[in-house]
Amino acid sequence: MRFTFALLVLLFSLNANCQFPAKPVRVVIGYAAGSSTDIVGRVMADRLSAYWKQSVYVETKAGAAGNLAADVVAKAAGDGYTLLFAQNGLAISAAALPNLPFRAETDLVPLAPVAATPHILIVANDFPAKDVRELIEKAKREPGRLAFASSGVGNSDHLCGELFNLMAGIEAIHVPYKGGAPAAIDVMGGRIAYYFAGMPVGLPLAKSGKARALGVTSKTRFAGYPDLPTIAEQGLPDYEATLWNGFFAPASLPAELGAKISKDVQAVMALPETKEKLAGASVVIWEDSQANFRRAFLADVAKWREVVKKTGLKLE
């Protein structure tokens, strides 16, 4: 009798997974409209909607370095109809904020990566420093007087700036904003000295001449802007940072359904239309398995935990 009941439960579960999604899917994003993560997340929501032939809508829960959105999803039903589209600010928060109302490593399950792209360091067109070395020299001449922007305390662009200041041996004031777009506006207006923008925000500004790019945060040059040197080439050889994006779900999500959603995201990522849309958003596509994404996420938590420990950085 028990065997029959277990078999019926299994068959029902498999049938439900095959039919997923049978209703609209909510993708929660913890960053303001126009931010890098929002731009990429909306591309993926649109492409998944077409693939699933079901509505996939974005709900913005901006604030607290994406942790408001993460908390909503961590506490949601594990039925696949509420997903989180996050960036590595989630790993940073997990590393640096022990008092969050959720634990990213245990309350959320990584499903599929989407992009892994360097940040781009931008300044105003009339900013006196023409490259990274000149920026560092200026900051050393004026300790504590320059300000750098971020899209929020604890976000990937914030830690890019902190890591840069640490390795360059400079002092600068951190000014957090509620998103990448307003941060970039104040940099272009000369109210803030520099900003490690996400590529979807910063690259169009640099290419259109609205801002000046000084470097990228990857070890190698960005294919979408090959003439722009890396920060590592400009006096900080060990500097490297990446902005990644990907899908997460509540940890209560059944493994079989998680595997289906992961495979569906991977299938969507492989479509030429998706690759074209993401390339248009100036990101580097990261196609990988659910298992590898989970390993990468946990490794990133460990990396930022070490950075926070070495810098003594307080994010609360």
C-alpha positions, 0 to 999 in steps of 0.5 A: 500500500505504501509502495502504491502511494509513493508511486502515485506521488512520484507520478503526480510530481513528474506529471506536474513538472512536465506541465510546468509552467501552467500559470504565470511565473514571477521573477523577482529582481532586487535592483532598480529599473535600468540597472545592469541586473534589471536589464539582463533579467528582463531579457531573460524573462522575455525569452523564457516567456516565449519558450514556455508560452506562458507569461513571465513577469518581472517584479522589482523589489529594489533595496538593501543590495538585492536582499529584499528580493532575496528574502521574498523569494527565500520565503516563497512557496517552492513551486517554481512560480517565484524565481529570483534573478540575482547578481553576485551581490547575493554572494557578497551579502552572504559573506558579509552580513550574518544577520540577514533574515535568510541564509543564501547558502541554505534558503536559496538554491542556484538554478542556472547562470546567465552572464559573467561580465566585467565592470567598466570604470567610468568617469565624466568626460572632463575628469582630469585623469585620462587613465587608471594610473592618473586616477590613482595619482590624483586620489593619492594627492587628494586623500579622502576627497574623491568619491566613488559611486555604487548601486547600493551598499554591498553590491558588486560595483561597491565591492569593485570600488573597495577592492580597487581602493585597497589594492591602489592604496587610496582613500575615497568616499563611497556614495551608494545610490538606489541603482546603476542608472542614477549613479552613472548620471551623477558621475557624468555630471561630475558630482562623483569622481568614478563608478565601476558600472555594470556593462549594460549601463556603462558601455553604452555611455562610453561608446556614445561619448557620454562618459569616459571609460578608463578600464575594465575589471577582467584579467583580459580585455572585454571583447565588446570594447577591445581597445579599452585596457584592463585595470590589471594592465594599468598598474594593478596586475592582480586586480580582477572582479566579475559581475555575474547574474543567474536564477535562484529559487526557494530551497524547498523547490523539488530537485526534479523541478529545479532540474527542469527549470535549469535545463529550460534556462540552458535551452533558452540561452542556447537560442540564437535570439537569446544570444543576440539579445544578451549581446545587445545588453553588452554582457558575456554569456555564461552557459553552465550546469546547475551543479557548476553554478552552485559550486561557483556561487559557494566559491564566490561567497568564500572569496568575498568572505576573505576580502571582507575579513582582510579589509575589515569592511562593514556593510551593515 
